[in-house]
Amino acid sequence: MYTIQLIAIIVLIWMAGVVVYQYYKKHFEIFELVTWLFFIGILFIIALEPVKISMEIKDLLGLGRGLDALLVLGIGGSYLLLFKLYLEIDRLEREITTLTRKITFKFDEIEEVLKKDRKQ
């Protein structure tokens, strides 16, 4: 086992611990916990047998070298994660806009009531 594999395994175990800790602190839902642990598990398997797995992925994708296959998958996964984050940010922005409009309408109603009370 190479030193980099040992470092990767230690980091992945630490990451799994952080994910579980965040779940118990109620920062994650069960779906997010399972998803992160699944990805960490995949990375753990790759860390154990990087050459064998990269060669299998290389043959599957038809690339020249195993490292190229891992890079292609890593970049593709990064784009998927960025897209997911974009969708989540867009959803939050829409929710904030909706809430802001509701608050504005409530303030307008409160101001009207206060104006009526002042006139009386």
Short mmCIF file of the C-alpha atoms (twelve columns), coordinates in Angstrom:
data_MODEL
# 
_entry.id   MODEL 
# 
loop_
_atom_site.group_PDB 
_atom_site.id 
_atom_site.type_symbol 
_atom_site.label_atom_id 
_atom_site.label_alt_id 
_atom_site.label_comp_id 
_atom_site.label_asym_id 
_atom_site.label_seq_id 
_atom_site.Cartn_x 
_atom_site.Cartn_y 
_atom_site.Cartn_z 
_atom_site.pdbx_PDB_model_num 
ATOM 1   C CA . MET A 1   0.000   0.000  0.000   1 
ATOM 2   C CA . TYR A 2   1.301   3.400  -0.978  1 
ATOM 3   C CA . THR A 3   1.522   6.281  1.482   1 
ATOM 4   C CA . ILE A 4   -1.013  8.283  -0.514  1 
ATOM 5   C CA . GLN A 5   -3.494  5.418  -0.192  1 
ATOM 6   C CA . LEU A 6   -3.064  5.393  3.569   1 
ATOM 7   C CA . ILE A 7   -3.539  9.163  3.720   1 
ATOM 8   C CA . ALA A 8   -6.639  8.913  1.533   1 
ATOM 9   C CA . ILE A 9   -8.126  6.185  3.746   1 
ATOM 10  C CA . ILE A 10  -7.490  8.218  6.900   1 
ATOM 11  C CA . VAL A 11  -9.056  11.322 5.333   1 
ATOM 12  C CA . LEU A 12  -12.079 9.316  4.159   1 
ATOM 13  C CA . ILE A 13  -12.613 7.833  7.613   1 
ATOM 14  C CA . TRP A 14  -12.416 11.339 9.063   1 
ATOM 15  C CA . MET A 15  -14.910 12.589 6.441   1 
ATOM 16  C CA . ALA A 16  -17.316 9.767  7.283   1 
ATOM 17  C CA . GLY A 17  -17.048 10.713 10.951  1 
ATOM 18  C CA . VAL A 18  -17.827 14.354 10.164  1 
ATOM 19  C CA . VAL A 19  -20.852 13.342 8.079   1 
ATOM 20  C CA . VAL A 20  -22.230 11.126 10.853  1 
ATOM 21  C CA . TYR A 21  -21.553 13.856 13.439  1 
ATOM 22  C CA . GLN A 22  -23.409 16.412 11.294  1 
ATOM 23  C CA . TYR A 23  -26.343 13.992 11.018  1 
ATOM 24  C CA . TYR A 24  -26.549 13.607 14.780  1 
ATOM 25  C CA . LYS A 25  -26.351 17.406 15.183  1 
ATOM 26  C CA . LYS A 26  -29.435 17.524 12.884  1 
ATOM 27  C CA . HIS A 27  -27.598 19.374 10.097  1 
ATOM 28  C CA . PHE A 28  -28.306 16.503 7.660   1 
ATOM 29  C CA . GLU A 29  -31.375 14.466 6.826   1 
ATOM 30  C CA . ILE A 30  -31.135 10.687 6.496   1 
ATOM 31  C CA . PHE A 31  -31.057 10.922 2.677   1 
ATOM 32  C CA . GLU A 32  -28.056 13.251 2.772   1 
ATOM 33  C CA . LEU A 33  -26.304 10.985 5.284   1 
ATOM 34  C CA . VAL A 34  -26.782 7.930  3.090   1 
ATOM 35  C CA . THR A 35  -25.753 9.830  -0.058  1 
ATOM 36  C CA . TRP A 36  -22.526 11.168 1.469   1 
ATOM 37  C CA . LEU A 37  -21.653 7.810  3.019   1 
ATOM 38  C CA . PHE A 38  -22.263 6.159  -0.360  1 
ATOM 39  C CA . PHE A 39  -19.852 8.543  -2.116  1 
ATOM 40  C CA . ILE A 40  -17.291 8.197  0.661   1 
ATOM 41  C CA . GLY A 41  -17.611 4.413  0.341   1 
ATOM 42  C CA . ILE A 42  -16.945 4.610  -3.394  1 
ATOM 43  C CA . LEU A 43  -13.876 6.773  -2.773  1 
ATOM 44  C CA . PHE A 44  -12.748 4.316  -0.076  1 
ATOM 45  C CA . ILE A 45  -12.941 1.420  -2.540  1 
ATOM 46  C CA . ILE A 46  -11.030 3.453  -5.121  1 
ATOM 47  C CA . ALA A 47  -8.395  4.293  -2.492  1 
ATOM 48  C CA . LEU A 48  -7.909  0.595  -1.723  1 
ATOM 49  C CA . GLU A 49  -7.469  -0.534 -5.350  1 
ATOM 50  C CA . PRO A 50  -6.801  2.581  -7.450  1 
ATOM 51  C CA . VAL A 51  -4.906  0.906  -10.299 1 
ATOM 52  C CA . LYS A 52  -7.343  -1.965 -10.762 1 
ATOM 53  C CA . ILE A 53  -10.412 0.253  -10.634 1 
ATOM 54  C CA . SER A 54  -8.938  2.924  -12.896 1 
ATOM 55  C CA . MET A 55  -8.065  0.254  -15.474 1 
ATOM 56  C CA . GLU A 56  -11.595 -1.141 -15.388 1 
ATOM 57  C CA . ILE A 57  -13.067 2.338  -15.798 1 
ATOM 58  C CA . LYS A 58  -10.561 3.035  -18.585 1 
ATOM 59  C CA . ASP A 59  -11.657 -0.081 -20.458 1 
ATOM 60  C CA . LEU A 60  -15.314 0.728  -19.885 1 
ATOM 61  C CA . LEU A 61  -14.971 4.311  -21.182 1 
ATOM 62  C CA . GLY A 62  -12.454 3.459  -23.901 1 
ATOM 63  C CA . LEU A 63  -9.779  5.894  -22.730 1 
ATOM 64  C CA . GLY A 64  -6.023  5.487  -23.087 1 
ATOM 65  C CA . ARG A 65  -4.943  5.576  -19.432 1 
ATOM 66  C CA . GLY A 66  -6.567  4.761  -16.127 1 
ATOM 67  C CA . LEU A 67  -5.794  8.167  -14.636 1 
ATOM 68  C CA . ASP A 68  -7.616  9.814  -17.549 1 
ATOM 69  C CA . ALA A 69  -10.694 7.777  -16.679 1 
ATOM 70  C CA . LEU A 70  -10.591 8.872  -13.045 1 
ATOM 71  C CA . LEU A 71  -10.134 12.506 -14.075 1 
ATOM 72  C CA . VAL A 72  -13.076 12.334 -16.483 1 
ATOM 73  C CA . LEU A 73  -15.290 10.831 -13.787 1 
ATOM 74  C CA . GLY A 74  -14.074 13.378 -11.218 1 
ATOM 75  C CA . ILE A 75  -14.767 16.331 -13.484 1 
ATOM 76  C CA . GLY A 76  -18.163 14.912 -14.444 1 
ATOM 77  C CA . GLY A 77  -19.046 14.384 -10.783 1 
ATOM 78  C CA . SER A 78  -17.938 17.923 -9.968  1 
ATOM 79  C CA . TYR A 79  -20.215 19.337 -12.665 1 
ATOM 80  C CA . LEU A 80  -23.140 17.301 -11.346 1 
ATOM 81  C CA . LEU A 81  -22.500 18.605 -7.832  1 
ATOM 82  C CA . LEU A 82  -22.282 22.189 -9.102  1 
ATOM 83  C CA . PHE A 83  -25.562 21.745 -10.972 1 
ATOM 84  C CA . LYS A 84  -27.234 20.379 -7.833  1 
ATOM 85  C CA . LEU A 85  -25.938 23.355 -5.840  1 
ATOM 86  C CA . TYR A 86  -27.187 25.747 -8.519  1 
ATOM 87  C CA . LEU A 87  -30.668 24.217 -8.362  1 
ATOM 88  C CA . GLU A 88  -30.711 24.436 -4.563  1 
ATOM 89  C CA . ILE A 89  -29.575 28.087 -4.569  1 
ATOM 90  C CA . ASP A 90  -32.213 28.926 -7.193  1 
ATOM 91  C CA . ARG A 91  -34.914 27.264 -5.068  1 
ATOM 92  C CA . LEU A 92  -33.782 29.197 -1.982  1 
ATOM 93  C CA . GLU A 93  -33.785 32.493 -3.888  1 
ATOM 94  C CA . ARG A 94  -37.353 31.875 -5.037  1 
ATOM 95  C CA . GLU A 95  -38.406 30.991 -1.500  1 
ATOM 96  C CA . ILE A 96  -36.789 34.162 -0.134  1 
ATOM 97  C CA . THR A 97  -38.567 36.237 -2.795  1 
ATOM 98  C CA . THR A 98  -41.920 34.671 -1.902  1 
ATOM 99  C CA . LEU A 99  -41.388 35.244 1.813   1 
ATOM 100 C CA . THR A 100 -40.294 38.833 1.231   1 
ATOM 101 C CA . ARG A 101 -43.467 39.522 -0.747  1 
ATOM 102 C CA . LYS A 102 -45.635 37.998 1.986   1 
ATOM 103 C CA . ILE A 103 -43.901 40.094 4.660   1 
ATOM 104 C CA . THR A 104 -44.348 43.232 2.563   1 
ATOM 105 C CA . PHE A 105 -48.078 42.566 2.207   1 
ATOM 106 C CA . LYS A 106 -48.401 41.980 5.962   1 
ATOM 107 C CA . PHE A 107 -46.581 45.249 6.716   1 
ATOM 108 C CA . ASP A 108 -48.882 47.080 4.340   1 
ATOM 109 C CA . GLU A 109 -51.900 45.640 6.145   1 
ATOM 110 C CA . ILE A 110 -50.447 46.621 9.532   1 
ATOM 111 C CA . GLU A 111 -49.780 50.186 8.302   1 
ATOM 112 C CA . GLU A 112 -53.369 50.498 7.076   1 
ATOM 113 C CA . VAL A 113 -54.701 49.352 10.452  1 
ATOM 114 C CA . LEU A 114 -52.416 51.807 12.266  1 
ATOM 115 C CA . LYS A 115 -53.531 54.678 10.013  1 
ATOM 116 C CA . LYS A 116 -57.170 53.868 10.734  1 
ATOM 117 C CA . ASP A 117 -56.466 53.741 14.483  1 
ATOM 118 C CA . ARG A 118 -54.690 57.123 14.385  1 
ATOM 119 C CA . LYS A 119 -57.619 58.748 12.594  1 
ATOM 120 C CA . GLN A 120 -60.045 57.577 15.262  1 
# 
